Amino acid sequence: MGNGHNKLELAARNTALVLTESVRAFFRNDGLTASSSLAFFSTIAMIPALFLLTYVNSFSESISHLMILKSQTVLEEFIPASSAEVLDQLLSVSAPKHTLGLINILILLWSITPLLSAIRRAFSNIYKTGRKRLYFIVKLLDILLVTAFVLSYATVATSGVLLSLLPAEFIPSYFKTFLPYLVLISLVFVSYKAFSPKINSRYLLAGALVSTTLWFVMRPAFNVFLTYNAKFGFIFGSLKSIFVVVLWIYLSQCIYLFGVEVAATLRRREALVIKKLMDGKSPEYMRTAHTLLRSFGPGETILEEGGTHPWMYFIRSGSVVVEKDGIKVAELGEGRFLGEMSFLLGEPRSATVSSVGQVELITISHDNFSVLTREFPNIVEEMLEDMARRLKSTTELVI
Protein backbone atom coordinates (compact mmCIF):
# COMPACT_ATOMS: atom_id res chain seq x y z
CA MET A 1 0.00 0.00 0.00
CA GLY A 2 2.80 2.37 0.97
CA ASN A 3 4.75 1.55 -2.19
CA GLY A 4 1.70 2.22 -4.35
CA HIS A 5 1.10 5.52 -2.57
CA ASN A 6 4.74 6.55 -3.15
CA LYS A 7 4.47 5.74 -6.86
CA LEU A 8 1.28 7.77 -7.11
CA GLU A 9 2.91 10.69 -5.32
CA LEU A 10 5.97 10.41 -7.57
CA ALA A 11 3.79 10.44 -10.69
CA ALA A 12 1.83 13.45 -9.40
CA ARG A 13 5.00 15.41 -8.66
CA ASN A 14 6.52 14.58 -12.04
CA THR A 15 3.30 15.65 -13.75
CA ALA A 16 3.30 18.89 -11.76
CA LEU A 17 6.95 19.46 -12.74
CA VAL A 18 6.21 18.98 -16.45
CA LEU A 19 3.11 21.21 -16.40
CA THR A 20 4.83 23.93 -14.37
CA GLU A 21 7.85 23.99 -16.67
CA SER A 22 5.51 23.97 -19.70
CA VAL A 23 3.71 27.07 -18.43
CA ARG A 24 7.04 28.83 -17.82
CA ALA A 25 8.30 27.84 -21.26
CA PHE A 26 5.05 29.05 -22.88
CA PHE A 27 5.57 32.58 -21.54
CA ARG A 28 9.35 32.43 -22.01
CA ASN A 29 8.82 31.61 -25.70
CA ASP A 30 6.25 34.43 -26.02
CA GLY A 31 3.41 32.00 -26.61
CA LEU A 32 0.73 34.71 -26.46
CA THR A 33 2.26 36.56 -29.42
CA ALA A 34 2.70 33.33 -31.38
CA SER A 35 -0.93 32.40 -30.65
CA SER A 36 -2.16 35.77 -31.92
CA SER A 37 -0.18 35.22 -35.13
CA LEU A 38 -1.74 31.78 -35.58
CA ALA A 39 -5.21 33.20 -34.84
CA PHE A 40 -4.73 35.88 -37.51
CA PHE A 41 -3.66 33.40 -40.19
CA SER A 42 -6.36 30.93 -39.09
CA THR A 43 -9.02 33.60 -39.63
CA ILE A 44 -7.65 34.38 -43.09
CA ALA A 45 -7.45 30.66 -43.99
CA MET A 46 -11.01 29.96 -42.85
CA ILE A 47 -12.81 30.92 -46.10
CA PRO A 48 -10.54 29.02 -48.56
CA ALA A 49 -10.55 26.01 -46.23
CA LEU A 50 -14.36 25.97 -46.16
CA PHE A 51 -14.42 26.40 -49.95
CA LEU A 52 -12.31 23.28 -50.32
CA LEU A 53 -14.30 21.32 -47.74
CA THR A 54 -17.66 22.05 -49.35
CA TYR A 55 -16.21 21.35 -52.79
CA VAL A 56 -14.88 17.95 -51.74
CA ASN A 57 -18.19 17.14 -50.02
CA SER A 58 -20.10 17.94 -53.22
CA PHE A 59 -18.43 15.11 -55.14
CA SER A 60 -20.78 12.47 -53.75
CA GLU A 61 -24.10 13.65 -55.19
CA SER A 62 -26.21 11.09 -53.33
CA ILE A 63 -25.13 12.21 -49.87
CA SER A 64 -23.49 15.58 -50.58
CA HIS A 65 -26.21 17.51 -48.74
CA LEU A 66 -25.90 15.20 -45.74
CA MET A 67 -22.10 15.54 -45.80
CA ILE A 68 -22.30 19.34 -45.80
CA LEU A 69 -24.76 19.24 -42.89
CA LYS A 70 -22.51 16.80 -41.04
CA SER A 71 -19.49 19.03 -41.72
CA GLN A 72 -21.43 21.94 -40.25
CA THR A 73 -22.40 19.85 -37.22
CA VAL A 74 -18.80 18.81 -36.62
CA LEU A 75 -17.56 22.39 -36.97
CA GLU A 76 -20.21 23.60 -34.51
CA GLU A 77 -18.70 21.22 -31.96
CA PHE A 78 -15.54 23.31 -32.07
CA ILE A 79 -16.86 26.88 -31.83
CA PRO A 80 -18.89 28.72 -29.17
CA ALA A 81 -22.63 28.13 -29.44
CA SER A 82 -23.33 31.87 -29.75
CA SER A 83 -21.27 32.06 -32.95
CA ALA A 84 -23.04 29.32 -34.92
CA GLU A 85 -24.66 31.99 -37.13
CA VAL A 86 -21.22 33.11 -38.30
CA LEU A 87 -20.47 29.55 -39.37
CA ASP A 88 -23.77 29.41 -41.28
CA GLN A 89 -22.83 32.56 -43.18
CA LEU A 90 -19.31 31.32 -43.89
CA LEU A 91 -20.60 28.00 -45.21
CA SER A 92 -23.13 29.85 -47.35
CA VAL A 93 -20.45 32.11 -48.81
CA SER A 94 -17.99 29.25 -49.34
CA ALA A 95 -20.46 26.92 -51.06
CA PRO A 96 -19.07 26.54 -54.62
CA LYS A 97 -21.52 27.76 -57.25
CA HIS A 98 -19.71 25.92 -60.02
CA THR A 99 -16.95 23.40 -60.52
CA LEU A 100 -13.56 24.58 -59.32
CA GLY A 101 -10.75 24.30 -61.84
CA LEU A 102 -7.29 23.01 -61.03
CA ILE A 103 -5.86 26.55 -60.96
CA ASN A 104 -8.54 27.71 -58.51
CA ILE A 105 -7.91 24.70 -56.28
CA LEU A 106 -4.16 25.41 -56.24
CA ILE A 107 -4.82 29.07 -55.40
CA LEU A 108 -7.09 28.06 -52.51
CA LEU A 109 -4.49 25.59 -51.24
CA TRP A 110 -1.73 28.20 -51.57
CA SER A 111 -3.79 30.79 -49.66
CA ILE A 112 -3.88 28.47 -46.62
CA THR A 113 -0.12 27.85 -46.54
CA PRO A 114 0.74 31.08 -44.59
CA LEU A 115 -1.02 29.50 -41.61
CA LEU A 116 1.21 26.45 -41.89
CA SER A 117 4.29 28.67 -42.15
CA ALA A 118 3.24 30.45 -38.95
CA ILE A 119 2.76 27.08 -37.23
CA ARG A 120 6.19 25.97 -38.39
CA ARG A 121 7.80 29.14 -37.01
CA ALA A 122 6.04 28.69 -33.66
CA PHE A 123 7.19 25.06 -33.43
CA SER A 124 10.75 26.03 -34.39
CA ASN A 125 10.79 28.61 -31.60
CA ILE A 126 9.50 26.09 -29.06
CA TYR A 127 11.85 23.26 -30.05
CA LYS A 128 14.76 25.64 -30.74
CA THR A 129 15.43 24.17 -34.17
CA GLY A 130 17.09 26.24 -36.87
CA ARG A 131 16.97 23.87 -39.85
CA LYS A 132 15.45 25.46 -42.97
CA ARG A 133 14.35 23.98 -46.28
CA LEU A 134 14.08 25.62 -49.69
CA TYR A 135 11.05 27.90 -50.02
CA PHE A 136 9.32 25.98 -52.81
CA ILE A 137 9.91 22.63 -51.12
CA VAL A 138 8.30 24.00 -47.95
CA LYS A 139 5.33 25.35 -49.94
CA LEU A 140 4.91 22.01 -51.72
CA LEU A 141 4.90 20.19 -48.39
CA ASP A 142 2.40 22.71 -47.02
CA ILE A 143 0.06 22.18 -49.98
CA LEU A 144 0.27 18.41 -49.48
CA LEU A 145 -0.52 18.87 -45.77
CA VAL A 146 -3.53 21.08 -46.52
CA THR A 147 -4.77 18.54 -49.07
CA ALA A 148 -4.37 15.74 -46.52
CA PHE A 149 -6.27 17.77 -43.91
CA VAL A 150 -9.17 18.52 -46.28
CA LEU A 151 -9.44 14.88 -47.34
CA SER A 152 -9.21 13.72 -43.71
CA TYR A 153 -11.96 16.09 -42.67
CA ALA A 154 -14.12 14.97 -45.60
CA THR A 155 -13.53 11.38 -44.48
CA VAL A 156 -14.70 12.30 -40.97
CA ALA A 157 -17.83 13.91 -42.42
CA THR A 158 -18.51 10.87 -44.60
CA SER A 159 -18.07 8.54 -41.62
CA GLY A 160 -20.49 10.71 -39.65
CA VAL A 161 -23.09 10.45 -42.41
CA LEU A 162 -22.71 6.68 -42.63
CA LEU A 163 -23.01 6.36 -38.84
CA SER A 164 -26.15 8.50 -38.84
CA LEU A 165 -27.74 6.12 -41.35
CA LEU A 166 -27.32 3.19 -38.96
CA PRO A 167 -30.11 2.33 -36.49
CA ALA A 168 -29.59 4.07 -33.14
CA GLU A 169 -29.40 0.78 -31.23
CA PHE A 170 -26.25 -0.19 -33.15
CA ILE A 171 -24.32 2.84 -31.88
CA PRO A 172 -23.52 3.00 -28.14
CA SER A 173 -24.34 6.36 -26.55
CA TYR A 174 -20.85 6.67 -25.05
CA PHE A 175 -19.37 6.34 -28.55
CA LYS A 176 -21.19 9.48 -29.71
CA THR A 177 -20.04 11.28 -26.56
CA PHE A 178 -16.35 10.46 -26.93
CA LEU A 179 -16.12 10.55 -30.73
CA PRO A 180 -15.47 14.34 -31.00
CA TYR A 181 -12.81 14.01 -28.29
CA LEU A 182 -11.07 11.15 -30.11
CA VAL A 183 -11.29 12.93 -33.46
CA LEU A 184 -9.74 16.11 -32.06
CA ILE A 185 -6.95 14.20 -30.28
CA SER A 186 -6.14 12.44 -33.56
CA LEU A 187 -6.08 15.69 -35.56
CA VAL A 188 -3.94 17.48 -32.98
CA PHE A 189 -1.53 14.54 -32.70
CA VAL A 190 -1.12 14.32 -36.49
CA SER A 191 -0.48 18.07 -36.73
CA TYR A 192 2.09 17.87 -33.92
CA LYS A 193 3.77 14.97 -35.71
CA ALA A 194 3.85 16.88 -39.01
CA PHE A 195 5.53 20.00 -37.62
CA SER A 196 7.70 18.65 -34.80
CA PRO A 197 11.32 17.51 -35.19
CA LYS A 198 12.21 13.90 -34.51
CA ILE A 199 10.60 13.25 -31.13
CA ASN A 200 9.08 10.34 -29.23
CA SER A 201 5.45 9.91 -30.31
CA ARG A 202 4.45 9.37 -26.67
CA TYR A 203 5.45 12.95 -25.90
CA LEU A 204 3.37 14.25 -28.79
CA LEU A 205 0.40 12.14 -27.70
CA ALA A 206 0.72 13.49 -24.15
CA GLY A 207 0.74 17.04 -25.51
CA ALA A 208 -2.30 16.28 -27.68
CA LEU A 209 -4.16 14.81 -24.68
CA VAL A 210 -3.41 17.87 -22.54
CA SER A 211 -4.40 20.42 -25.19
CA THR A 212 -7.57 18.53 -26.19
CA THR A 213 -8.66 18.11 -22.57
CA LEU A 214 -8.06 21.80 -21.85
CA TRP A 215 -9.97 22.72 -24.98
CA PHE A 216 -13.01 20.61 -24.05
CA VAL A 217 -12.96 22.15 -20.57
CA MET A 218 -12.65 25.68 -21.97
CA ARG A 219 -15.53 25.39 -24.46
CA PRO A 220 -18.40 25.05 -21.93
CA ALA A 221 -16.67 27.52 -19.61
CA PHE A 222 -16.49 30.04 -22.47
CA ASN A 223 -20.17 29.49 -23.28
CA VAL A 224 -21.11 30.03 -19.63
CA PHE A 225 -19.04 33.22 -19.60
CA LEU A 226 -20.90 34.52 -22.67
CA THR A 227 -24.25 33.52 -21.17
CA TYR A 228 -23.69 35.51 -17.98
CA ASN A 229 -21.99 38.38 -19.82
CA ALA A 230 -24.47 39.01 -22.59
CA LYS A 231 -23.03 42.48 -23.25
CA PHE A 232 -19.54 41.10 -23.81
CA GLY A 233 -18.26 42.56 -27.08
CA PHE A 234 -21.27 44.88 -27.50
CA ILE A 235 -18.89 47.63 -28.60
CA PHE A 236 -18.48 45.73 -31.89
CA GLY A 237 -22.21 45.93 -32.59
CA SER A 238 -23.27 43.62 -35.41
CA LEU A 239 -19.71 42.28 -35.59
CA LYS A 240 -19.91 40.88 -32.05
CA SER A 241 -20.24 37.27 -33.25
CA ILE A 242 -17.17 37.64 -35.46
CA PHE A 243 -15.24 39.13 -32.55
CA VAL A 244 -16.25 36.16 -30.36
CA VAL A 245 -15.12 33.70 -33.06
CA VAL A 246 -11.74 35.43 -33.44
CA LEU A 247 -11.28 35.49 -29.66
CA TRP A 248 -12.19 31.80 -29.52
CA ILE A 249 -9.67 30.99 -32.25
CA TYR A 250 -7.00 32.90 -30.32
CA LEU A 251 -7.69 31.00 -27.08
CA SER A 252 -7.72 27.72 -29.01
CA GLN A 253 -4.32 28.52 -30.49
CA CYS A 254 -2.97 29.28 -27.01
CA ILE A 255 -4.08 25.82 -25.89
CA TYR A 256 -2.71 24.26 -29.08
CA LEU A 257 0.76 25.75 -28.52
CA PHE A 258 0.67 24.88 -24.83
CA GLY A 259 0.28 21.23 -25.87
CA VAL A 260 3.43 21.63 -27.97
CA GLU A 261 5.22 23.04 -24.93
CA VAL A 262 4.18 19.95 -22.94
CA ALA A 263 5.67 17.68 -25.61
CA ALA A 264 8.85 19.78 -25.76
CA THR A 265 9.15 19.76 -21.95
CA LEU A 266 8.85 15.98 -21.88
CA ARG A 267 11.54 15.83 -24.55
CA ARG A 268 13.97 17.93 -22.49
CA ARG A 269 12.85 16.57 -19.12
CA GLU A 270 16.29 15.14 -18.29
CA ALA A 271 17.92 18.54 -18.81
CA LEU A 272 15.29 20.19 -16.60
CA VAL A 273 15.92 17.62 -13.87
CA ILE A 274 19.67 18.29 -14.18
CA LYS A 275 19.04 22.00 -13.64
CA LYS A 276 16.90 21.23 -10.57
CA LEU A 277 19.68 19.02 -9.19
CA MET A 278 22.31 21.68 -9.89
CA ASP A 279 20.17 24.15 -7.95
CA GLY A 280 20.19 21.79 -4.95
CA LYS A 281 16.66 20.41 -5.29
CA SER A 282 15.91 17.00 -3.78
CA PRO A 283 16.08 14.12 -6.28
CA GLU A 284 13.57 11.98 -4.40
CA TYR A 285 10.54 13.00 -6.44
CA MET A 286 12.34 13.06 -9.79
CA ARG A 287 11.84 9.80 -11.62
CA THR A 288 14.88 10.20 -13.90
CA ALA A 289 17.24 11.56 -11.23
CA HIS A 290 18.73 8.17 -10.34
CA THR A 291 19.99 7.74 -13.93
CA LEU A 292 21.72 11.13 -13.81
CA LEU A 293 23.44 10.87 -10.42
CA ARG A 294 26.67 8.94 -9.73
CA SER A 295 28.24 8.37 -6.33
CA PHE A 296 31.91 7.61 -5.57
CA GLY A 297 33.52 6.52 -2.33
CA PRO A 298 36.77 7.96 -0.89
CA GLY A 299 39.79 7.52 -3.19
CA GLU A 300 37.87 6.21 -6.21
CA THR A 301 38.99 7.22 -9.70
CA ILE A 302 36.31 9.26 -11.46
CA LEU A 303 38.16 10.26 -14.64
CA GLU A 304 41.39 8.76 -15.90
CA GLU A 305 44.02 10.63 -17.89
CA GLY A 306 43.85 9.62 -21.57
CA GLY A 307 40.35 8.19 -21.25
CA THR A 308 37.37 9.23 -23.38
CA HIS A 309 33.76 9.58 -22.25
CA PRO A 310 30.81 11.27 -24.00
CA TRP A 311 29.78 13.22 -20.89
CA MET A 312 30.94 15.69 -18.28
CA TYR A 313 30.17 16.02 -14.57
CA PHE A 314 28.89 18.61 -12.13
CA ILE A 315 29.90 18.17 -8.49
CA ARG A 316 26.70 18.11 -6.44
CA SER A 317 28.39 17.29 -3.13
CA GLY A 318 31.87 16.40 -1.88
CA SER A 319 35.24 17.28 -3.38
CA VAL A 320 37.73 15.79 -5.84
CA VAL A 321 41.45 16.09 -6.52
CA VAL A 322 42.85 16.65 -10.03
CA GLU A 323 46.26 15.11 -10.86
CA LYS A 324 48.44 15.53 -13.93
CA ASP A 325 51.26 13.00 -14.38
CA GLY A 326 50.87 12.06 -10.72
CA ILE A 327 51.14 15.67 -9.51
CA LYS A 328 48.21 17.33 -7.77
CA VAL A 329 47.17 20.42 -9.71
CA ALA A 330 43.80 21.30 -8.18
CA GLU A 331 41.10 20.35 -5.70
CA LEU A 332 37.51 21.04 -6.72
CA GLY A 333 34.44 21.17 -4.53
CA GLU A 334 30.68 21.47 -4.75
CA GLY A 335 29.32 23.49 -7.69
CA ARG A 336 32.32 22.89 -10.00
CA PHE A 337 32.43 21.18 -13.41
CA LEU A 338 34.53 18.13 -14.28
CA GLY A 339 35.82 16.99 -17.67
CA GLU A 340 34.29 19.89 -19.59
CA MET A 341 37.42 20.55 -21.69
CA SER A 342 37.68 17.09 -23.24
CA PHE A 343 33.86 16.95 -23.39
CA LEU A 344 33.66 20.10 -25.51
CA LEU A 345 36.76 19.41 -27.63
CA GLY A 346 36.13 15.69 -28.10
CA GLU A 347 39.68 14.88 -26.96
CA PRO A 348 41.03 12.38 -24.38
CA ARG A 349 41.02 13.40 -20.71
CA SER A 350 44.03 15.56 -19.85
CA ALA A 351 44.13 14.66 -16.14
CA THR A 352 43.08 12.05 -13.59
CA VAL A 353 40.32 12.96 -11.14
CA SER A 354 39.75 11.08 -7.87
CA SER A 355 37.30 11.56 -5.02
CA VAL A 356 38.57 12.91 -1.70
CA GLY A 357 35.63 11.67 0.35
CA GLN A 358 32.09 10.65 -0.55
CA VAL A 359 31.20 12.42 -3.80
CA GLU A 360 27.92 12.77 -5.71
CA LEU A 361 28.12 13.87 -9.35
CA ILE A 362 25.55 14.87 -11.97
CA THR A 363 26.14 13.34 -15.41
CA ILE A 364 25.62 15.70 -18.37
CA SER A 365 25.43 14.30 -21.91
CA HIS A 366 25.85 16.28 -25.14
CA ASP A 367 22.09 16.38 -25.78
CA ASN A 368 21.33 17.60 -22.28
CA PHE A 369 24.17 20.12 -22.43
CA SER A 370 22.72 21.59 -25.65
CA VAL A 371 19.31 21.98 -23.99
CA LEU A 372 20.83 23.50 -20.85
CA THR A 373 22.80 26.11 -22.79
CA ARG A 374 19.71 27.06 -24.82
CA GLU A 375 17.28 27.21 -21.91
CA PHE A 376 19.66 28.45 -19.20
CA PRO A 377 22.44 30.62 -20.74
CA ASN A 378 23.82 31.45 -17.29
CA ILE A 379 25.22 27.90 -17.12
CA VAL A 380 27.67 28.80 -19.91
CA GLU A 381 28.81 31.82 -17.89
CA GLU A 382 29.32 29.66 -14.81
CA MET A 383 31.33 27.14 -16.81
CA LEU A 384 33.52 29.84 -18.37
CA GLU A 385 34.17 31.35 -14.93
CA ASP A 386 35.07 27.90 -13.61
CA MET A 387 37.44 27.26 -16.52
CA ALA A 388 39.03 30.71 -16.06
CA ARG A 389 39.64 30.08 -12.35
CA ARG A 390 41.17 26.69 -13.10
CA LEU A 391 43.38 28.15 -15.84
CA LYS A 392 44.53 30.87 -13.45
CA SER A 393 45.36 28.30 -10.76
CA THR A 394 47.28 26.16 -13.24
CA THR A 395 49.22 29.18 -14.52
CA GLU A 396 50.17 30.24 -10.98
CA LEU A 397 51.26 26.67 -10.22
CA VAL A 398 53.51 26.56 -13.29
CA ILE A 399 55.00 30.00 -12.59
DOVEX-751889 format. One record per residue (C-alpha): x, y, z. Coordinates in steps of 0.5 Angstrom, whole numbers, plus 500, padded with zeros to 3 digits. Layout:
% DOVEX-751889
XYZ ...
% end
This chain:
% DOVEX-751889
500500500 506505502 510503496 503504491 502511495 509513494 509511486 503516486 506521489 512521485 508521479 504527481 510531483 513529476 507531473 507538476 514539475 512538467 506542467 510548471 516548467 511548461 507554463 514558464 517556457 510558454 511565457 519565456 518563449 513569448 507564447 501569447 505573441 505567437 498565439 496572436 500570430 497564429 490566430 491572425 493567420 487562422 482567421 485569414 485561412 478560414 474562408 479558403 479552408 471552408 471553400 475547399 471543405 465544401 468543394 470536397 464534400 460536394 463530390 458525392 452527390 448522393 450524400 453531399 448535403 448530409 456531408 455539408 450538414 455534418 461538417 457544420 455540426 462538427 465545426 460547431 463542436 469547436 466554436 462557442 455556441 453564440 457564434 454559430 451564426 458566423 459559421 452559417 454565414 461563412 459556410 454560405 459564402 464558401 459554398 462553391 457556385 461552380 466547379 473549381 478549376 485546378 488553378 483555383 484549387 492551388 490558389 486556395 491551398 497556397 492562401 492557407 500556407 501562411 498559417 502553416 509557416 506561422 506554426 512552423 516558426 512557433 514550433 521552431 522557437 519552442 524547440 530551439 531548432 534552426 534548420 531551414 529548407 528551401 522556400 519552394 520545398 517548404 511551400 510544397 510540403 505545406 500544400 501537401 499538408 493542407 490537402 491531407 487536412 482537407 481530405 482527413 476532415 472530409 473523411 471525418 464528415 463522411 464517417 459521421 454521415 455513415 454513422 448517422 445512417 445506422 440505427 441508434 441502438 447500434 451506436 453506444 451513447 458513450 461513443 458519441 460523447 467521446 468521439 469529438 474528443 478522440 477526433 481532436 486528439 488525433 488531429 492535434 497529435 498529427 499536427 504536432 508530429 508534422 511540425 515537430 523535430 524528431 521526438 518521442 511520439 509519447 511526448 507528442 501524445 501527452 501534449 495533445 492530451 493536455 491541450 485537448 483536455 484544456 480545450 474541452 474544459 475551456 469551451 463550456 467555461 467560455 460559453 458560461 462566461 458569455 451567458 453571464 456577460 451578455 454585453 461582452 463585446 457590445 462595443 463591436 456592435 453587429 461585429 460582436 460575433 466575429 470578435 468572439 470567434 477571433 477571441 476564441 481562436 486566439 485562446 485555442 491557439 494559446 492552448 495549442 502552443 501550450 501542448 507543444 510546450 508540454 511535449 518540448 518540456 518532456 523532451 528536455 526533462 533530463 536537462 531540467 532535472 539537472 538544473 534542479 539538482 545543480 540548484 540544490 533541489 532534492 532528487 527524491 521526487 525526480 524520477 530520472 534523478 537516479 540515472 543522472 547522479 553518481 556517487 564515489 567513495 574516498 580515494 576512488 578514481 573519477 576521471 583518468 588521464 588519457 581516458 575518453 568519456 562523452 560526458 562531463 560532471 558537476 560536483 553536487 557535494 564533496 570535493 575532488 583532487 586533480 593530478 597531472 603526471 602524479 602531481 596535484 594541481 588543484 582541489 575542487 569542491 561543490 559547485 565546480 565542473 569536471 572534465 569540461 575541457 575534454 568534453 567540449 574539445 572531444 579530446 582525451 582527459 588531460 588529468 586524473 581526478 580522484 575523490 577526497 571523501 564521499 562525492 556526489 556528481 551530476 552527469 551531463 551529456 552533450 544533448 543535455 548540455 545543449 539544452 542547458 546552454 539554450 535554456 539557462 545561459 548563465 550556466 555558460 558564464 559559470 563554466 567560463 568563470 570556473 575555467 578561468 579560475 582553474 587556468 589562473 591557478 595552474 598558471 600560478 603553480 607553473 610560475 
% end
